[in-house]
Amino acid sequence: MFATFIDTIKPLWQKFNWRSLTRPVVLSVLVGLVTGSAAVLFYFAANNIEDLFLHHLAGYKPPQEGAAAIVQLAGNSIDSLAMEHRWFLFLIPVIGGLISGYLVFKFAPEAEGHGTDAAIDAFHNKGGQIRGRVPIIKGLASIATIGTGGSAGREGPIAQIGAGFGSFIAAKLKLSAADRRVLLLAGMAGGIGATFRAPLGGALFAVEVLYKNPEFENEGLIPAIISSIVAFSLFGATTGWQPLLETPHFIFEHPSELIFFALLGLLCAGLGKLYVDCFYGVQKLFKLWDFPTMLKPAVGGLILGLLAMVVPQVLGSGYGMVQAALYGKVALWVMMLVALAKILATSLTISSGGSGGVFAPSLVIGAMLGGAFGAFAEILFPALIHDPRAYVLIGMAGFFAGVSNTPIATLIMVSELTGNYALLAPLMLVCVVAMIIFPRNSIYNKQLNGRMDSPAHLGEFIVDVLEGINVADLADQGRRPTLIPEDLNLPNILERIATAEGAYYPVVNEQRQMVAIFSVNDIRRILAEDLPPNLVLAGDIGIPGVITTTPDEPLTEVMRKLSSRGLEEIPVVDPEDPKNVLYMLTRRVVLARYASELEKKKEDFADPLGAS
């Protein structure tokens, strides 16, 4: 019987492409391990700095979150803004602003702001490339900002840190632009999934946050899930497995409340519009201000500190206030004031050039809005509102979904970080309503409308116009290849390509057969590594497994190859001798032919009968 079973599965085993499966899995696990480790270091460093500056130095002790807060909240309510702190509390955020401003604008200006935008921009416009120093600078600057009370979260920094490590690993392994983008998403997912103890939400967020329309970057979903699982497991084993926030046992069994949930969605959309306008309005003011850029985060920190003297609850992540609101321990007017003050505080912290995320502040704002709405609705309609505390959780998700255009990821992530899945139906309603009211309103300025607008997918939506056209039709526009002998050293390579056309150079053996290929970017990478030039040979620089085409191949297939691998040029080889390069075909030439064919089709459509 066992032998029969083996005989049955043996053909399937042999046909299965283990190489194509193993590579992305191994790389995703590697990214998850690196990102999870970075998340652990970031977590402990930020907590210790916060404990040093805010708790011990400034005597500021905000409400706690999680299981530890339940005992603290018993019998206590937050019905005023008064909190214990020393008189110089307003100076603490200035310290973080000075450190963050110096690190960011001195060493890595792209680490400015909330981080997620930079990762999105790298995916769409930079081939998934993030400089190797960015994760380190981003981490240090964000620790300084968050640890000194900046109104910022950890998701933006850890998203950029994870994305940076994913990009770094891809660069070191000489992977293509398409693979680099996938590992960038895997890094984002691992960082967010670990930090918020939300592995599924982190994976979905990474592939959903790229676009304003409800679209997913499906190629990155599986690697993102694998990386998120690994990073979450490592983070949980180190810091604990409890959800970030403790919640009462909420249930949804009164459909009549859906009316109120829909109204809350409308309010989330309206306040979200105010939030985004304020955030980028403050950013514009700081950019127009003729003042040393490096010092602007410190100025933002000073104004934040002055605001904190009146509303201390705006400092830090604010999860303690959310925890208190989830148990009904915050007065209605306090929630309303904190929601508005948190919008201003977050804008001052991040829009001034500070480093931190917008996820945590958005959750706090949404929670305060939801809690205030639930409490107010209970006053007016006591018979219809069954648990006003549930509106806190639903407001969290609805508000962030409205300002991030990530409804699916948000409702899953909020459910995971609270450990409460009983409110999925109202969560879905509020997230969708909040998003569709202002569909182009987004805190992530680098989001594109959809995959069609992304340079990462240029060519995927135009292949139909090229049907019936082969590579041979563009032979007269091909570029003569610059062949580089595999034993040629770096100085001679530079001399040979100095006057050559194009950006890709086939590496050939003594029989002039192509064995690898390299690009100008590969040369730059080698130069950056500061290796002895005479010891670097073309065979060391070249990447084997060259993607090629033949004269009889349709341009539709060529365009898919160029787009999926992020290539600008492809060698055209002899079908009888695949190692013999005939000429090089550029993406520009293919796109020019596409434009020409599209213009013809437009003319045919405008005048289908050929009338003059």
C-alpha positions in Angstrom: 0.0 0.0 0.0 2.8 2.4 0.9 4.6 1.5 -2.3 1.5 2.3 -4.3 1.3 5.6 -2.6 4.9 6.4 -3.4 4.4 5.4 -7.1 1.4 7.7 -7.2 3.1 10.8 -5.9 6.5 10.2 -7.5 5.5 11.8 -10.9 4.0 14.8 -9.1 7.2 15.1 -7.0 9.4 15.0 -10.1 7.3 17.6 -12.0 7.2 20.0 -9.1 9.5 23.0 -9.6 11.2 23.0 -6.2 13.7 25.6 -7.3 11.1 28.2 -8.0 9.3 27.4 -4.7 12.4 27.2 -2.5 14.0 30.5 -3.4 11.2 32.9 -2.5 10.4 31.0 0.7 14.0 31.0 1.9 14.4 34.7 1.0 11.2 35.6 2.8 12.2 33.7 5.9 15.6 35.5 5.8 13.9 38.9 5.5 11.5 37.9 8.4 14.4 36.9 10.7 16.3 40.1 10.0 13.2 42.4 10.3 12.0 40.6 13.4 15.3 41.1 15.1 15.3 44.8 14.1 11.8 45.1 15.5 12.9 43.6 18.8 15.8 46.0 19.1 13.6 49.0 18.1 11.0 48.0 20.6 13.4 47.8 23.6 15.4 50.8 22.6 12.3 53.0 22.2 10.8 51.8 25.5 14.0 52.4 27.4 14.6 55.9 26.0 11.0 56.8 26.7 11.3 55.4 30.3 14.5 57.5 30.8 13.3 60.8 29.4 9.6 60.9 30.1 9.1 58.8 33.2 12.3 59.4 35.2 13.5 62.7 34.0 10.2 64.5 33.4 8.0 62.6 35.8 5.4 62.0 33.2 3.5 58.7 33.5 0.7 58.3 31.0 -1.9 55.5 31.3 -0.6 52.1 30.4 -1.9 49.8 27.7 -2.5 46.0 27.7 -3.2 43.6 30.6 -1.1 45.7 33.0 -3.5 48.6 32.6 -6.6 46.7 33.8 -5.6 46.9 37.5 -4.5 50.5 37.1 -7.9 51.5 35.6 -10.0 49.8 38.3 -12.0 52.4 40.0 -10.2 55.3 38.2 -11.5 57.5 35.5 -9.8 60.1 33.3 -12.2 63.1 33.6 -9.6 65.9 33.4 -6.5 66.7 31.4 -4.4 67.1 34.6 -1.4 64.7 34.8 1.7 64.6 36.9 4.9 66.0 35.3 7.8 68.3 36.0 7.7 71.9 34.8 10.4 71.3 32.1 8.3 68.6 30.3 7.9 70.9 27.3 11.7 70.8 26.6 11.9 67.0 26.3 10.5 66.7 22.8 13.0 69.4 21.7 15.8 67.0 22.6 14.3 64.3 20.3 13.8 66.9 17.6 17.5 67.9 17.7 18.8 64.4 17.6 16.4 63.3 14.9 17.0 66.4 12.7 20.7 66.0 12.9 20.7 62.2 12.0 18.2 62.5 9.2 19.3 65.6 7.4 23.0 64.9 7.9 23.1 61.2 6.8 19.8 60.2 5.1 17.3 62.8 4.2 14.9 60.2 2.8 14.4 58.9 6.4 12.5 62.1 7.1 8.8 61.8 7.9 6.7 58.8 8.7 8.6 56.2 6.7 5.8 54.3 5.0 5.7 56.9 2.2 9.4 56.5 1.5 8.9 52.7 1.2 6.0 53.2 -1.1 8.0 55.6 -3.3 10.9 53.2 -3.4 8.6 50.4 -4.6 7.0 52.5 -7.4 9.7 54.8 -8.6 13.1 53.4 -7.5 13.0 49.8 -8.4 12.7 48.8 -4.8 16.1 50.4 -4.0 16.7 51.8 -0.5 20.1 52.9 0.6 21.7 50.6 3.1 22.2 53.3 5.7 18.5 54.3 5.7 17.2 51.5 8.1 19.9 52.4 10.6 19.4 56.1 10.5 15.6 55.8 10.4 15.7 53.5 13.5 17.9 55.8 15.5 16.0 59.0 14.6 12.7 57.4 15.3 13.8 56.1 18.7 14.9 59.6 19.5 11.5 61.1 18.4 9.3 58.5 20.0 11.4 58.1 23.1 11.1 61.8 23.9 7.4 62.0 23.6 6.9 62.8 19.9 3.3 62.1 18.8 4.3 59.3 16.4 4.0 55.6 16.1 6.3 52.7 15.3 4.7 51.4 12.2 6.2 53.9 9.8 9.8 53.6 11.0 9.6 49.8 11.2 8.0 49.7 7.8 10.9 51.6 6.3 13.4 49.7 8.3 12.0 46.4 7.2 11.7 47.5 3.6 15.3 48.8 3.7 16.6 45.4 5.0 14.6 43.6 2.3 16.0 45.9 -0.3 19.5 45.5 1.1 19.3 41.7 1.0 18.1 41.7 -2.6 20.9 44.1 -3.6 23.6 41.9 -2.0 22.2 38.8 -3.7 22.1 40.7 -7.1 18.4 40.1 -7.5 16.3 41.8 -10.2 14.2 44.9 -9.6 11.0 42.8 -9.5 12.5 40.5 -6.8 13.8 43.5 -4.9 10.3 45.0 -4.8 8.9 41.8 -3.5 11.5 41.6 -0.7 10.8 45.3 0.1 7.2 44.4 0.7 8.2 41.3 2.7 10.3 43.6 4.9 7.5 46.0 5.5 5.1 43.1 6.4 7.6 41.6 8.8 8.2 44.8 10.6 4.6 45.8 11.0 3.3 42.3 11.7 5.9 41.9 14.5 5.6 45.4 16.1 1.8 45.2 16.3 1.6 41.5 16.9 -0.6 41.3 13.8 1.0 38.9 11.3 -2.0 38.8 8.9 -2.7 42.5 9.2 0.9 43.4 8.6 1.1 41.2 5.4 -2.1 42.7 4.0 -1.1 46.2 4.9 2.2 45.9 3.0 0.5 44.8 -0.3 -2.6 47.1 0.1 -1.0 50.4 1.2 0.6 51.0 -2.2 -2.6 52.1 -3.9 -5.5 54.5 -3.2 -7.9 52.2 -5.0 -8.8 48.9 -3.4 -6.0 46.9 -5.1 -3.4 44.5 -3.9 0.2 43.9 -5.0 -0.6 40.2 -5.3 2.9 39.1 -6.3 4.2 40.1 -2.9 1.4 38.6 -0.8 2.9 35.1 -0.1 6.4 36.4 0.7 4.8 39.1 2.9 2.8 36.4 4.8 5.9 34.2 5.3 8.1 37.1 6.4 5.4 38.4 8.7 4.9 35.0 10.4 8.6 34.6 11.0 9.1 38.2 12.3 6.0 37.9 14.5 7.1 34.6 16.0 10.5 36.0 16.8 9.1 39.2 18.3 6.4 37.3 20.3 9.0 34.8 21.7 11.0 37.8 22.9 8.4 40.3 24.1 5.3 38.2 24.8 2.2 37.0 23.0 -0.5 39.2 24.5 -2.4 41.5 22.2 -1.3 45.1 22.3 -4.6 46.2 23.8 -7.0 44.5 26.1 -10.7 44.8 25.4 -13.9 43.8 27.1 -15.9 41.0 25.4 -17.6 42.9 22.7 -20.4 41.3 20.6 -22.5 42.4 17.7 -26.1 41.2 17.8 -28.2 44.3 17.3 -28.4 45.2 13.5 -30.3 48.4 14.4 -26.9 49.8 15.5 -25.6 49.7 12.0 -27.2 53.1 11.4 -25.0 54.6 14.2 -22.0 52.7 12.9 -22.6 54.2 9.4 -22.8 57.7 11.0 -19.5 57.0 12.8 -18.0 56.2 9.4 -19.1 59.6 8.0 -17.5 61.3 11.0 -14.3 59.3 10.6 -14.2 60.5 6.9 -14.8 64.1 7.9 -12.2 64.2 10.7 -9.8 62.2 8.5 -10.0 64.9 5.8 -9.2 67.5 8.5 -6.3 65.4 9.7 -4.7 65.0 6.3 -5.2 68.7 5.4 -3.7 69.7 8.8 -0.8 67.3 8.4 0.3 68.5 4.9 -0.6 72.1 5.7 1.8 72.1 8.6 4.4 70.4 6.4 4.0 73.1 3.7 4.5 75.8 6.3 7.7 74.2 7.6 9.1 73.7 4.1 8.4 77.4 3.2 10.0 78.7 6.4 13.5 80.0 5.7 15.1 78.3 8.7 17.9 75.6 9.0 16.2 72.3 8.0 18.1 70.4 10.6 16.6 72.4 13.4 13.0 72.3 12.2 12.1 69.1 14.1 13.3 70.7 17.3 11.0 73.7 16.7 8.2 71.3 16.0 9.1 69.5 19.3 9.1 72.8 21.2 5.6 73.7 20.0 4.5 70.1 20.8 5.9 70.5 24.3 4.0 73.7 24.8 0.8 72.0 23.7 1.6 69.1 26.0 1.7 71.5 29.0 -2.1 72.0 28.3 -2.9 68.5 27.0 -0.2 66.1 28.2 -2.1 63.2 26.7 -0.8 64.1 23.2 2.7 62.9 24.0 3.8 59.4 23.0 1.9 56.7 21.2 -1.3 57.4 23.2 -2.3 53.7 23.5 -2.9 54.1 27.2 -5.7 56.6 26.4 -7.2 54.1 24.0 -6.9 51.3 26.6 -8.8 53.5 29.1 -11.4 54.5 26.6 -12.0 50.8 25.7 -13.1 50.3 29.3 -15.2 53.4 29.4 -12.8 55.3 31.8 -12.4 58.6 29.8 -14.9 61.5 29.9 -16.6 62.5 26.7 -15.2 66.0 26.6 -11.7 64.7 27.2 -11.9 62.3 24.3 -13.1 65.0 22.0 -10.3 67.4 23.0 -7.6 64.7 22.8 -8.7 63.7 19.3 -8.3 67.3 18.0 -5.1 68.0 19.9 -3.6 64.7 18.7 -4.1 65.8 15.1 -2.1 69.0 15.8 0.5 67.2 17.8 1.2 64.5 15.1 1.5 67.2 12.5 4.0 69.1 14.6 6.0 66.0 15.2 6.2 64.5 11.8 5.5 67.3 9.4 8.3 69.4 10.8 10.8 66.7 9.7 10.7 64.4 12.7 10.8 60.6 12.3 7.9 58.4 13.3 4.7 56.7 12.0 1.2 57.9 11.6 -0.5 54.6 12.4 -0.5 54.9 16.2 -1.6 58.5 16.3 -4.4 57.7 13.8 -5.7 54.9 16.0 -5.7 57.2 19.0 -7.6 59.9 17.1 -10.1 57.4 15.7 -10.5 55.8 19.1 -11.2 59.1 20.8 -13.7 60.0 18.1 -15.4 56.7 18.3 -15.6 56.8 22.1 -17.0 60.4 22.1 -19.6 59.4 19.5 -20.6 56.3 21.4 -21.0 58.1 24.7 -22.9 61.0 23.0 -25.2 58.6 21.1 -25.9 56.7 24.4 -27.0 59.9 26.0 -29.5 60.6 23.1 -30.6 57.0 22.4 -29.9 54.9 25.5 -32.2 52.1 24.3 -30.4 51.7 21.0 -26.7 51.9 22.1 -25.9 48.6 23.8 -22.2 49.2 24.5 -20.7 52.6 23.8 -17.2 51.2 24.5 -17.4 49.2 21.3 -17.4 52.4 19.3 -13.8 53.1 20.5 -12.5 50.0 18.7 -14.6 50.6 15.6 -13.6 54.3 15.4 -9.9 53.2 15.5 -10.3 51.1 12.4 -12.7 53.4 10.5 -10.6 56.5 11.0 -7.3 54.9 9.8 -9.0 53.1 6.9 -10.3 56.5 5.8 -6.9 58.2 5.8 -4.9 55.3 4.5 -7.2 53.6 1.9 -6.4 50.2 3.5 -9.8 48.9 4.7 -9.1 45.2 4.6 -5.7 45.4 6.3 -7.0 47.9 8.9 -9.9 45.9 10.1 -7.8 42.7 10.3 -5.0 44.5 12.1 -7.2 46.2 14.6 -8.9 42.9 15.3 -5.4 41.3 15.8 -3.9 44.0 18.0 -7.0 43.9 20.3 -7.6 40.1 20.1 -11.3 40.9 19.4 -12.9 39.5 16.2 -16.5 39.8 17.3 -17.1 43.2 15.6 -16.0 42.3 12.1 -19.4 43.2 10.5 -19.5 46.8 11.9 -15.8 47.2 11.3 -16.3 46.3 7.7 -19.1 48.8 7.4 -17.3 51.7 9.0 -14.1 51.1 7.2 -15.8 51.1 3.8 -18.0 54.2 4.6 -15.0 56.1 5.9 -13.0 55.3 2.7 -15.6 56.0 0.0 -16.6 59.4 1.3 -13.2 61.0 0.4 -11.6 58.3 -1.8 -8.5 60.3 -2.7 -7.9 61.5 0.9 -4.7 59.8 2.1 -2.1 60.4 4.7 0.3 58.5 2.4 1.2 61.1 -0.3 3.1 58.6 -2.4 0.2 56.2 -3.0 -0.8 55.9 -6.6 -4.4 55.3 -7.8 -3.8 51.8 -9.0 -1.4 49.3 -10.5 -1.8 50.9 -14.0 -0.3 54.1 -12.7 2.8 52.4 -11.2 6.1 52.5 -13.1 6.7 49.1 -11.5 4.0 47.7 -13.7 4.8 49.7 -16.8 4.1 47.5 -19.8 1.7 45.0 -18.1 -1.4 46.8 -19.4 -0.2 47.6 -22.9 0.7 44.2 -24.4 -2.6 43.9 -26.3 -1.7 46.8 -28.6 1.5 44.9 -29.6 -0.3 41.7 -30.6 1.0 40.3 -34.0 4.3 42.2 -33.8 7.6 40.3 -33.4 11.1 41.3 -32.2 12.4 41.0 -35.8 10.1 44.0 -36.8 12.3 46.2 -34.6 15.7 44.8 -35.7 16.7 48.0 -37.4 16.3 49.8 -34.1 18.3 47.3 -32.2 21.6 48.4 -30.6 24.9 46.7 -31.4 26.0 44.8 -28.2 29.1 45.9 -26.4 30.6 42.5 -25.5 32.8 42.3 -22.4 35.3 39.3 -22.1 34.8 37.6 -18.8 38.5 37.9 -17.8 38.6 41.7 -18.4 39.4 43.7 -15.2 37.5 46.7 -13.9 39.7 49.5 -15.2 39.5 48.1 -18.7 35.8 47.5 -18.4 35.3 51.2 -17.5 37.4 52.3 -20.4 35.4 50.1 -22.8 31.9 51.2 -21.7 32.8 54.9 -21.3 31.9 55.5 -25.0 29.5 52.6 -25.4 25.7 53.0 -25.8 23.1 51.5 -23.6 23.2 50.3 -20.0 23.6 46.5 -20.2 26.7 44.7 -21.3 26.8 40.9 -22.1 29.8 39.0 -20.7 31.3 36.5 -23.1 33.8 33.7 -23.0 36.7 33.0 -25.4 34.2 31.7 -28.0 32.3 35.0 -27.7 29.4 33.1 -26.2 27.3 35.0 -23.6 27.7 33.6 -20.1 26.4 36.5 -18.0 25.4 40.2 -18.2 25.8 43.3 -16.1 24.4 46.8 -16.0 25.7 50.3 -15.1 24.1 49.9 -11.7 26.1 46.7 -11.0 29.3 48.7 -11.8 28.3 51.4 -9.3 27.6 48.8 -6.7 31.1 47.3 -7.2 32.7 50.8 -7.0 30.9 51.5 -3.8 32.3 48.3 -2.2 35.9 49.7 -2.5 37.4 46.6 -3.9 40.9 46.5 -5.6 39.9 47.4 -9.2 42.5 45.1 -10.9 41.1 42.1 -9.0 37.5 42.6 -10.1 36.8 40.8 -13.4 33.8 41.0 -15.7 32.9 37.4 -14.7 32.6 38.5 -11.1 30.3 41.4 -11.9 28.1 39.6 -14.4 24.8 38.0 -13.4 24.2 34.5 -14.9 20.8 33.2 -16.1 20.4 36.0 -18.6 16.8 36.9 -19.6 16.8 36.9 -23.5 14.5 37.0 -26.5 14.7 35.8 -30.1 13.7 37.5 -33.4 10.6 35.4 -33.7 9.2 36.1 -30.2 6.1 38.4 -30.0 6.7 41.8 -28.5 3.9 41.1 -26.0 6.1 38.4 -24.4 9.1 40.7 -24.5 7.2 43.4 -22.8 6.2 41.0 -20.0 9.8 40.0 -19.5 11.0 43.6 -19.3 8.2 44.6 -16.9 8.3 41.5 -14.6 12.1 41.8 -14.2 12.3 45.6 -14.2 14.7 45.5 -17.2 15.5 48.4 -19.5 17.2 46.3 -22.1 17.2 42.7 -23.3 19.6 40.7 -25.5 18.2 39.3 -28.7 19.9 36.0 -29.4 20.1 33.5 -32.3 17.4 30.8 -31.9 19.9 28.2 -33.1 22.6 29.5 -30.8 21.1 31.1 -27.6 24.6 32.2 -26.5 25.1 34.3 -29.6 23.9 37.9 -29.1 22.6 39.5 -32.3 21.6 42.9 -30.9 20.2 44.6 -27.8 16.5 45.7 -27.7 15.6 48.6 -25.3 12.3 49.1 -23.4 12.3 52.6 -25.0 12.1 51.2 -28.5 9.3 48.8 -27.6 7.3 51.6 -25.9 7.9 53.9 -28.9 6.4 51.1 -31.1 3.5 50.8 -28.7 2.8 54.5 -28.9 2.9 54.3 -32.7 0.5 51.3 -32.7 -1.8 53.0 -30.2 -2.0 56.1 -32.3 -3.0 54.0 -35.3 -5.7 52.2 -33.3 -7.0 55.5 -32.1 -7.3 56.7 -35.7 -9.0 53.5 -36.7 -11.4 53.8 -33.9 -12.2 57.5 -34.8 -12.7 56.6 -38.5 -13.6 52.9 -38.7 -14.8 53.1 -42.3 -11.8 55.0 -43.6 -13.9 58.1 -44.5 -12.0 61.3 -45.2 
